[in-house]
Amino acid sequence: MISYIIGDVRVINEEDFIIENNNIGYQIKSSLSTLAQIELNNEYKIYTSLQVREDDMSLYGFFSKDELEMFLLLTSVSSIGPKNAITILSSLGVEEIKFAIANNDIDALIKAKGVGKKTASRIILELMDKVKLMPMSNKKSTISPLPKNEDLDVAKEALQNLGYAQNDIANVLNELKDMDLSLEDLIKESLKRLI
């Protein structure tokens, strides 16, 4: 099992991307949310799941652990394969899916392409107990871009120079951006959370 890959994104397509690690290019199928957050020639830590079928072995990868966890939950539902799970994640965010399941909201789930009432009911039935145990926030699952703030830019650059992956840095700085921290404290707090 490949838990994650750290590498540089070399190609971005409509439904997948290629990340290079140690001179090997891994083709990773992904959601629109993840594809929207990555850029060519930047280094990322991508959380992955290898899906093996009789006639196919495919690697699926995501920008965040939350999205990977939701992908694994969705693929555990009978009649939902990896492609359907990607379509659902591309149509709805992780938090939106959690809220729909927790609140028995079939109408929210059928907004996803290819999901009818029967499939939405099955998702809710099979995942309700698991989703209720997961933390939920009111925020959307995608990471908002960092504000154009000199301290954040300097902190980001310093953390990149220390070898941390861009998406991990973005996650941490996004959490800290509203706190009134000096540059030194911002870097210290970021390091605590990244270690």
C-alpha positions in Angstrom: 0.0 0.0 0.0 1.3 3.5 -0.9 0.1 5.9 1.8 1.5 9.1 0.3 3.9 10.3 -2.4 6.0 13.5 -2.1 7.1 14.8 -5.4 6.9 17.4 -8.2 3.8 17.6 -10.4 4.9 17.2 -14.0 1.6 16.8 -15.9 -2.0 17.8 -15.0 -4.9 16.4 -17.1 -8.6 16.7 -16.7 -9.0 13.6 -14.5 -5.5 12.8 -13.3 -1.9 14.1 -12.9 1.6 12.8 -12.9 3.9 13.3 -9.9 7.6 12.5 -10.1 9.4 11.0 -7.2 13.0 9.6 -7.6 12.8 9.7 -11.4 9.6 7.7 -11.4 6.3 9.3 -12.7 3.2 8.1 -10.9 -0.1 8.6 -12.7 -2.7 9.6 -10.0 -6.4 9.8 -10.6 -8.0 12.5 -8.6 -11.0 14.8 -7.8 -11.5 18.2 -9.3 -10.8 19.7 -5.9 -7.3 18.3 -5.7 -6.6 19.1 -9.4 -7.6 22.7 -8.8 -5.1 23.0 -5.9 -1.9 21.7 -7.5 0.4 23.5 -9.9 3.0 22.2 -12.4 6.6 21.8 -11.2 5.7 22.4 -7.5 6.3 19.8 -4.8 3.3 18.3 -2.9 2.5 15.5 -0.5 -0.3 13.6 -2.0 -2.3 11.1 0.1 -3.0 8.0 -2.0 -4.9 4.7 -2.3 -4.1 1.9 -4.6 -7.2 0.4 -6.0 -6.8 -3.1 -7.5 -9.5 -4.7 -9.7 -9.4 -7.8 -11.9 -8.3 -5.8 -15.0 -6.9 -2.6 -13.5 -4.6 -1.2 -10.9 -5.0 2.5 -10.4 -3.5 5.0 -7.9 -5.9 7.6 -6.6 -4.5 10.6 -4.7 -5.7 13.7 -2.8 -4.4 17.0 -1.5 -5.8 16.3 2.0 -6.2 13.3 4.3 -9.9 14.2 4.8 -10.6 13.8 1.1 -8.7 10.5 1.0 -10.7 9.3 4.0 -14.0 10.2 2.3 -12.9 8.5 -0.9 -12.2 5.3 1.1 -15.6 5.6 2.9 -17.5 6.1 -0.4 -15.7 3.1 -2.1 -16.7 0.9 0.9 -20.4 1.4 0.0 -21.7 -1.4 -2.2 -22.1 -0.4 -5.8 -19.8 2.6 -5.5 -16.5 2.1 -7.2 -13.5 4.5 -7.3 -14.7 6.4 -10.4 -18.1 7.0 -8.8 -16.4 8.1 -5.6 -14.2 10.6 -7.6 -17.3 12.0 -9.3 -19.1 12.5 -6.0 -16.0 14.2 -4.5 -15.7 16.4 -7.6 -19.3 17.4 -7.4 -19.6 17.9 -3.6 -16.9 18.9 -1.1 -15.9 16.6 1.8 -17.8 18.6 4.4 -20.9 18.8 2.2 -20.9 15.0 1.8 -20.5 14.6 5.6 -23.4 17.0 6.4 -25.6 15.4 3.8 -25.0 11.9 5.3 -25.2 13.0 8.9 -28.5 14.9 8.2 -30.0 12.2 6.0 -30.2 14.7 3.2 -30.8 12.6 0.0 -31.4 15.8 -2.1 -27.9 17.1 -1.4 -26.3 13.8 -2.5 -28.3 13.5 -5.7 -26.7 16.8 -6.9 -23.6 14.7 -7.6 -23.5 13.4 -11.2 -24.6 9.7 -11.4 -26.1 9.6 -8.0 -29.8 8.7 -7.8 -32.1 8.4 -4.8 -31.4 4.7 -4.5 -27.6 5.2 -4.4 -27.9 8.3 -2.1 -30.0 6.2 0.3 -27.5 3.4 0.3 -24.6 5.9 1.0 -26.5 7.4 4.0 -27.5 3.9 5.3 -24.0 2.5 5.1 -22.0 5.5 6.2 -24.3 7.3 8.7 -22.7 5.8 11.8 -19.1 6.3 10.6 -19.7 9.9 9.5 -21.2 10.8 12.8 -17.9 9.9 14.5 -15.9 12.2 12.2 -15.2 15.8 13.1 -17.2 18.3 11.1 -16.6 21.9 10.4 -18.7 24.6 8.8 -15.9 25.4 6.4 -15.8 24.0 2.9 -13.3 21.3 2.3 -11.1 23.2 0.0 -8.2 25.3 1.3 -8.7 29.0 0.7 -5.7 30.8 -0.8 -3.4 32.5 1.6 -3.9 36.2 1.9 -1.2 38.4 0.4 0.6 39.1 3.6 4.4 39.6 3.7 4.8 37.6 6.9 2.9 34.7 5.5 4.9 34.8 2.3 8.2 34.9 4.2 7.1 32.1 6.5 6.0 30.0 3.5 9.3 30.5 1.8 11.2 29.6 5.0 9.2 26.4 5.5 9.7 25.5 1.9 13.5 25.9 2.3 13.3 23.6 5.3 11.9 20.9 3.0 8.2 20.8 3.9 5.6 20.1 1.2 3.6 23.0 -0.2 0.2 21.6 0.7 1.2 20.9 4.3 2.6 24.5 4.6 -0.6 25.9 3.1 -2.8 23.9 5.5 -0.8 25.1 8.6 -0.6 28.8 7.5 -4.3 28.8 6.6 -5.0 27.7 10.2 -2.7 30.4 11.6 -3.5 33.3 9.2 -6.1 34.9 11.5 -4.0 34.9 14.6 -2.1 38.0 15.4 1.4 36.5 15.4 4.8 38.0 14.7 6.8 36.5 11.9 9.0 34.6 14.4 6.0 33.2 16.3 4.3 32.3 13.0 7.2 30.2 11.9 7.6 28.6 15.4 3.9 27.7 15.6 4.0 26.4 12.0 7.0 24.2 12.8 5.2 22.8 15.9 2.3 21.8 13.7 4.3 20.4 10.9 6.5 18.1 13.0 
